């Protein structure tokens, strides 16, 4: 009976589509390890669905790339600094601070790392630590006093006496 066979084929496609959608949903949540596993399972189970498998292959490659990035450890000052900035911009302040401290150990005389640490502390509402780090940054490179006076991240400190002394606004 042709209708029965078509219904089974349609049901199989629906199962494949649901499995694919679930994997993509996991991918969009940025759970790349789980998405990778789901996509692999999908491709093994529904290998006849060529179009969906081709799409899955693209997602698999992206997952692999994301998983490789996570395992790469920063090596030098610049790696730690850039990773810290990325974490800071992602709102992951603890991770950002940890990476910045490692960068600081590698090159303690880099004003930009102290400026970044000041920014991180400020976002964490640790004003005293922020001012101390800003002081180090300015001591190493006078450019940072001008930057801090004009950067909106530091706006809440602009009227602070210690900030004014550090940036020589008095």
N, C-alpha and C positions, 0 to 999 in steps of 0.2 A: 504494500500500500504506500504510494508516494507521499501522501500527507503525513504519515507517521514518521518517515525518514526525514522530511523537511523540518518537522517539529523537533526531533532529536538534534539535528544539526543546529537549529536555532537555539535550543537550550544550551548546547555545548559552547556556542559563540557567546551567549549571555554569561556563562560561567567564566569564560576566558576574559571577557570584557570587565567583569566585576573584579577578577583577580588583578588585572592590569590597573584598573582604577585605584584599587587598594594600595598597590605598590607606588603609584604616582602620588597618592595622598601622603604616604609615608615619606616619600622623597621631598615633597613640598614642606614637610615639617622639619626637614634637614636632618632626619635620622638616616644618614647615608648607609650605615652598616645594615640596618634592618631593611631598608629599601633595596639594597644590593641583594640581600638574601631572597627577598620576595620576588624581585625581578628574575633572579636565577631560577627559582622554583617555577615561576610563570613560564619562562622560556622552555624549561624541561617538560612541563606538563602540557603546554599548549603550542608545541612547535609547529603545528599545522597552520596556525594563525600568523601567516607571514608578515602582514602589515603591522600587527601589534608587536610581533617579535622584533621587527626592524626598529620600531620606536623604542622598545625596551632596551635594545642594544645601545642606543644613544644615551638613555638614562643610566645604564650600567657603566658606560665610560665616564660619565660625569661623576657618578658615585666613586669610582676607582680614583679619579683625580682628587676628589675631596678627601677621601680616606688617606691617600698618600700625603696630602698637605698636612694632615693632622699629625702624622708620624715624623715629619721633618722637624728636627730640633734646630733652633737658631744656633748659629756658630760664632758669629762675631758681634761686635757692638752694633753695627748697622742692622743686622738681623733682629737682635733683641729690641732695638729701638723701634723699628718698623712694626714688629709684631705687637709691641706695647701700644703703639698708636692705633693699630687696627682694633685691639681689644678695647681701648679707650673709646673709640668711635662706635663700637658695638655695645657700649654700656657695661662692659665687664671690667669693672674698676679694680677688683682684687687681682684678677689675672694681669691686667695692665700694669699695676703697681709692682707685682712680682717680676715681670719681664723687665720693667724699667730699672728696678734695683739690680738685676743681673747685668744690664747694660752699663749701669753706673759703676759696677765693680770692674768692668772691662776697661772703661775709659772715664775715670772720675773727673777729669778736667774738661769734659764736654759740657758747655753751658746748656745746650739744647736738651740734654737728658734731665738736668735739674729743673729746667723750665717745664718739661713734660710732667715730671713728678709733682711740681707745684700745682699744675693743672689737675692732676689726678686727685691730690689731697683736697684741693678746693671743691671738686665735684663730690668728694666724700664728706664734705663739711668739716674737714680737719684744718681749720684756718691757721693755727700756729705752725703746723708742719708745712703747710703751703707757703707761708711767709718765709720760713727757714730755707726751703728749697729754692724759692724765688731769689732770696738773698745770695745763695751760692751761684745761681745762674747769672745774676747781674754782676757779681764779683768776677766771674770768668769771661763775660762778654757784655759790655754795656748796652748792646743792641736790645737785650731782653728787658731793660727798664722801659725803653720806648714802647716795645711790643706790649708789655703788661699794662702800660698806661692807656693803650688804645684797644686792647683785646677785650671784647665784651665778656669773655669768661671770667675776667678779673674785676668786672664792674662792681660787684658787691664789696670789693676791698678798696675801691678808689678813695673813699673817705676815711679809711683806717689810718691811724697815725703811723704805725709800723710800715704799712705799705708806702705811705708818702716818703718816709725816711729812706726806705730801700730804693725807691724809684726817684728820689730827690725832688719831690714835688712841694716841699715846704719852703 
